[in-house]
Amino acid sequence: MIALSLAEIAEVVSGQIHAIPDPSARVTGPVVRDSREAGPGSLFVAFVGEHVDGHDYARQVVDAGAAAVLASRPVDAPAIVVDDVQTALGALARHVVRQLGATLVALTGSAGKTSTKDLIAQVLSSHAPTVYTPGSLNNEIGLPLTALSASQDTRYLVLEMGARGIGHIRYLAELTPPKIGLVLNVGTAHIGEFGGREQIAQAKGELVESLPADGAAILNADDPLVRAMASRTAAKVVLFGESDEADVRAENVRLTDSGQPSFRLRTPSGASDVTMRLYGEHHVSNALAAAAVAHELGMSAREIAEALSGAGTLSRWRMEVTERPDGVTIVNDAYNANPESMRAALRALVAMGKGRRTWAVLGKMAELGDEALAEHDAVGRLAVRLNVGKLVAVGGREAAWLQLGAYNEGSWGEESVHVSDAQAAVDLLRSELRPGDVVLVKASRSVGLESVAEALLAAEGEVSAR
């Protein structure tokens, strides 16, 4: 964070100084919410969680070098006491962002946010100092913590914004006003909470409504609900996609023998060839979104193509491809799942597994509401249509729907199986995997299917990432 005195921070967050011997002492380190990350000059934010109260760690973090604690009650340590810690954190982020000379880039969408954010971060980092959201810390706590990690040297601040209801993105955009806003797509993720795709579009479009007239709205030309958001902003509109009308588009898209996308990137300033290290054709759209942002910030087509071709996976459990010594390939995409990302992952599995036996180890897609049965059934059916070698559906009723969809789509019988939990899936796979097989593991985060991938890799000892 840019250096601020404790007195300045107290004024920004409307807090009271408590047991601080020298209010002019400065916070020169990071703002953290995990006591284990506290160090010299840091500011520790004491949240009260369901199981852990950050206030209990106040003395520990100050002993570790923290300058003070941002707290909602007096503690046995130097502190700035506020009415609400989350509100204060947001106010501090808003203040710090205003002091930066950085260009803020914000993105949202139903699927692919984190993968696209990672691509944007890598492309822009090749151009200038860039700070970006780690993992998918895209809510009212994670976003201000990311913003506060920027310094005066930061030229680009890339922020992922998530939403679980109307008004969420508007609030985040007020904390960290973006100059460039990117909307990837409107799908069915969290449809059970929103009530429909139109409501999701309303929420995602709050990002483009927040943009200044001299900003830029980067919109997906291939998604009608996203493209329609052009009418909701006074900012310049830049379209990306495979449509001929897109300003930034992909031509001659194909997959390599290993399932990695290759295409010719065309921008208003020129064209250049891209061959990605990531797996699956769905990354073409993500790459185009990143390219549109980079083009708007002045990078050439050649610079963008080179950066995209060298970009890898920054966040865990997202199409994380590892090959075991015996030739079995594990694709750990277990961080989260929705119908759109499930379909993309299955297609990537099939592309990667040409000439090899493929396994789809799938679990529940959460927060689909009344659409849950139909969407799980549809994913099971798609696995059959794509000729996935074997479906292993893991868990309760949603897994049963996946397996039933596969069974009803064709005479799969022995080619689809429903198991009760992750350990049962591991036991099955350990007994049946053969050298050369490709295994996709994917479900919503709450299912914890990453344990399946980790168990299969640990069983083989040393592994190599691809």
N, C-alpha and C positions, 0 to 999 in steps of 0.2 A: 504494500500500500504506500501511497505517497505519505511522507512524514507529516504527522499532525500532533500537536500537543494534547495532553489529556484535557486541558481546559477547553481547547477548541472543539474536541470531540463532544465534551459535555454540552457545549452550547449548541452544536449541530443537532444532537439527539434529544435536547431538552431534558438532560439528566442532572442529577445531583452528585457532586463529588463526595466520596466517602473514604476516609482513611488514606487519602493520597497526600503524602508529605510535600510533594513538589508538583503542582498542577502544570508547570511548564515542561515537565518531562514529556518526551515525545515517543509516540508509537512509531517505531521504525521497521518492525517486522510484520509478518502476516496477521490477518484477522482469522482466527480459527474457532471452531466449535468443538473439536476433539481435543481433550486435555493432553493427549499424547503428542499432539503437534505443537504445543506451546513451547516457545523458546525465547531467547533474548529479544526484547523490544516488541513482542507480539501483544495482541489484544485478544483475550479469551471471551467468547460470547457464551453465556451460561443459559442454555435452554433447559426447560423442564420437560423431560420425555416421559413416556409411559413407564419405563423401567429405571431410568437414570436421571438424576437431577444434577445439571452442570454446576450448580452452586456448591455442591459438596466437594468440588475439586478446586475451589478458588485458591486456597492456600498452596496447594500442590503446584498449580500453574505459575503462580507468582514466584514460588521458590525455584521454578525452572527458568525464570527470567522474564516472564510476561510483565508488561508494564502495568497492566490493570485488568480488571474483569468488567465486562458489560453485563449488569445483573438487574434482576427485577426486585431484589431485596438486599439489604445490607449483608455483607459477608465478612469473614475474618481475613480480609485482604484488601488492598487498595481497589476501589471499584467506582464505576459510574453507574448510579442506580436510576433506572427508568421505569415507567409504568408498564411498558410492553417491550420485551427484548426484540421480537421480530420487527415491530414497527421502527424501533431505533436502528436496527441493522439496515433496514431499507433506507431510512433517512441518511445514514452515513454513506451508503453506496451512492445515493443520488448526489450528495454533496461532492464526493470524490470524483465521480464521473464528470461533473461540471468543470473540475480543475484540470482534467486531462485534455491533451491535444489529439487524442485518439479518435479514429472513425469507428463508430459502433455499428456492428453488423448483427442483426437478430434474425433467427429463423425458427419456423414452426411447421407443423404438419402432422398428419396422422401416423405416418410410417417413414422411417429412414432419417429421422432428425439427427440422431447421434452419428450415424455413418457419414452423413453429409457435412455435419459440423466438423468432424475429423478431417474430411477432405478439404474443406475451406481453410481450416487452420493450417494444414500442411502446405497448401498452395500459397496462402498469404505469408506464411513464415519464410518461404523462399524469397520473399520480396522485401519484408520489413519485420521488425519485432512485433510479435502477435501473442496475445493472451486469449485463451479460449476456455469454454466450459469443460471441466474434467468429467469424463464419463457422461452421465445424463443428469447431472445436478442442475435441473432446469426449473426448479420451483421457487417459491418466495423466499427460501433460505439459501439454496444453492446458487441462484443467480446473483444476489448481492455479494455473496462471498467471492464468487468469480470476479465480479467487477472490482472488488476491493483488492484483488491480487495484482491489478495493473499498476504500472509505475509511470513516471514522466517519460520514460523511453518508449512506452507502448505506443505503437502507431495504429494497430488494429485490435479491437476488442470484439471477439466473436462469441455471441451468447445464444444458447439454445433456450427456447421458451416452450414450456409445456402448459397444458390447460386441462382442467377437469370440470370446467363450467364456464358460463358466460361471465365476462369481466376479469378472468384470471390474467389473460395476456395484456389486457388494457392496464392492469395494475403493474405488471412487470415492466411494460414499456414506459410507464410513468417513472419508475425507479431508474431505468437506464434507457433514456430516449435514443432509439436507433436512427442512424442516417440511411442505412440500407436495410430493408426488410424483405425476407425471403419466405414464401409459402410453398411448400413442397407438394402437398396433396391433401385431399379430404377423403378419408376412408371411414372405416367402421370401428377403429380403436376407441374405446370408452363410449361406444354408442349407447350402452345401457345407462350411463350417467347423463349423457346429453339428450337422448330421446330421439335422435335422427340425424342424418347427414347434413340437413339444412342447418340444424342448430350447431353442428360442429363447424360448418363453414362460417356461420355467424361469429363464432368464438375465434377461429383462426384469423378471420379478416380484421379483427381488432388490431393486429400488427400493422397492416397497411394503413389503417386509419390513423395510426400514431405518427406516421412519417411526415417530415416537413416538406414543404413544396419544392425545396432544392434537393430532396433525397431521391431514392430510387426504390421502387417496388419490383422485386424479382419474382415473377409468377410463372407457374407451370402451364404452358400452352396446351398440354395434352390432357389437362383436368378441367372440365367445364366449370366446376364450382370454384376452382381457384382462379381461372381466367376471368370469371365474372367479377372478381374482386377489384379489377382495374377501375371500376366505377366508384370505388369507395376510398380513393386516395387522390390527393392533389399532386403527388409525387410523380416523377417520370416512371413509366412502366417498361420493364424489360422482360420479354418472354423467352423462356427456355423450353426445350423439348425436341421431339423428333418431327414435329409438324413443320411443314414448309414455311409457315408464317412465323416461326420462332426466330428471334434475333440471334440466339445462341443455340445451335442444334448439332445433332449427330448424323453423320452420313456413313453409309457402308458398314453398318453395325454387324459384327460377327463375334463368335466366341472362339477362343483358341481351343486346342485339343484338351487342355486342362480346365476349361470353363471360365477363362478370364476374358473380359470384354475388350474388344479392339474396335476402334472407330475413327473416323476423321472428324475432328472438332472444327466447326465453322463458326466464326464470330464476325461481327461487323468490321473488324480490323484485319481479318485474315483467317487462314485455316492451317491446321497441323494435325499430325497423326498421334493417336493415343493408344497404348496398350497397357491396361491396368494390371496391378498386382492382386487386386481384390477378385473375388469369385462371384459370378452371377450377373446376368444381363440387367438386373434391376439397378446395378450400380451405374449404369449409363446415365439414367435420369439424375442420380445423385451427383455424378461428375459434371453434368451440364449445369446443374444448379450452382455448383462451386465455380465453374468456369464463368457463368454469368456475373457472379459477384466479383470475381477477380478482374474480368474485363471492365466492369464498371469502375474499378479502382485503378485502372490504367495499365494492367499487365497485358502483354502481347499474347497472341494465340500460341506462339512457340513456347513462351515462358510457361503459360498455363498447361500446355500439353506435356511438357517435360515434368512439371511438378505433379500432375495427375498420374503420369506413368510411374513415378517413383513413390507415390503415396501408399502407405500400408494401413493396418488397423491400429488405432490408438487406444480404443476402449475394449475391455475384456468381454469375452463371450458373445461377440458379434461376428459371425462367419469366421471364427478363429480356426484355421485349418492346420492340423498337425498330423504328420505321418509317423506311424510307429515303425520300429525296426523291421517288423514282419510285413510291412507294406500296407497294413490297414490304415486308412485315412479317417481321422475323426474331425468332423465339422461341428464345433461347439458354437451354436447360435442361440444359447439358452437364456440370454439376458431378458428377453421379452418376446411376446408374440401377439399378433392380431391377424385377421384373415388375409390382409394384403401381404404382410411380411411372411406369413406361412406359405402362401402361393409362390412368392419370389424365392424362398429358400428351397422349396421342393423342385422348382425349375433349375435352380443352381445345382442342386444335388444330382439331378439327371444329367446336366451338362458335364459336371465333373466326373461322373461315373460311367461315361461311355465305354462299353466293353468290359465293365466291372460290375460286380453285384452291389446293389445299393440298399441301404437301410434307412428308413425314416423313423426315428424314435421321437414321438410327438406327445405332448400333454395339453392340458387345458389352456384355452385362450380366455382370459378373464374379462369381466366388465362388458359383456356383450348383451346383457339383458335378455329381452324376448327373442333376440336373434341367435342366441347361443346354440340351440339345437341345430338349426338350419346351417349355421356357419361351420360347426364341427363336422356335420354330415358332408358338407360340400368339400371340405379339405380332405376327408377320407376318400371321397369319390375321385378327387383330382389326383391323389396318389396313384390310383389305379390307372387313370387315363394317361398319366405320364410314364407308366410302366416302372414305377419304383419297385425294386425287388421284393422288399418286405416292409410292412408297416408294423411298428410296435407302439401301441397306444397305451400310455401310462397314466394311471390314476382312477378316478371315480366315474361319475356318469358322463362327463364330457369326453373322457377317453373312450367310453363305451360307444358314444355317438360317432366318434372318429372311426372306430373299428367297424361299426355297423354300416356307415356310409361306404367304406371300402368293400365290405362284403356284398352289399346290395348292388354296387356298381358293376361287379363282375364275379366270376366264379373264383374268387380269391381263396376262400377257405383257409388253407394252411399258410397263405401268403400274408395274412393279417392276424395279429394276435393282440389281445387285451391283457395287460398285467396290472397288478394292484399298485405297485410302487416302484420307486427308482431302483431299489435293491433287486427286485424281481427282474427288472429290465437288464441290469448288469449281469445277473446270473445267466439269463437267457443268451445274451450277446457273447459272454465269455465262452459259452459252450458251443456256439454256432458260427462265430466269425471265422472267416478264412482269409489268408493273405490276399491282399489286393482289394478287399471290400472297402466301400465308402459308407460312413455312418454319419447321418445328420441328427443332431440332438437339438430340439426346439420346443419351447413352451413359454407361458407367461412366467414372469420372475417369481411369483408366489409359489410355483410348483417346485422350484429348486432342481431342475433337471441337469444343471451343470455338473452335479455330483456324478451323473452317469458318465459324462465325457471324462471327468477327472479320474474316475475309477478305472475306466478302460485304458487310459494313458498311464496311470500309475502302475498298472499290472504289468506293463511292458518295460518299465524302467526308463532309460534315456530315450527322449523323443526329439524330433526335429520339426520346427515350425516351417511352413511354406509361405 
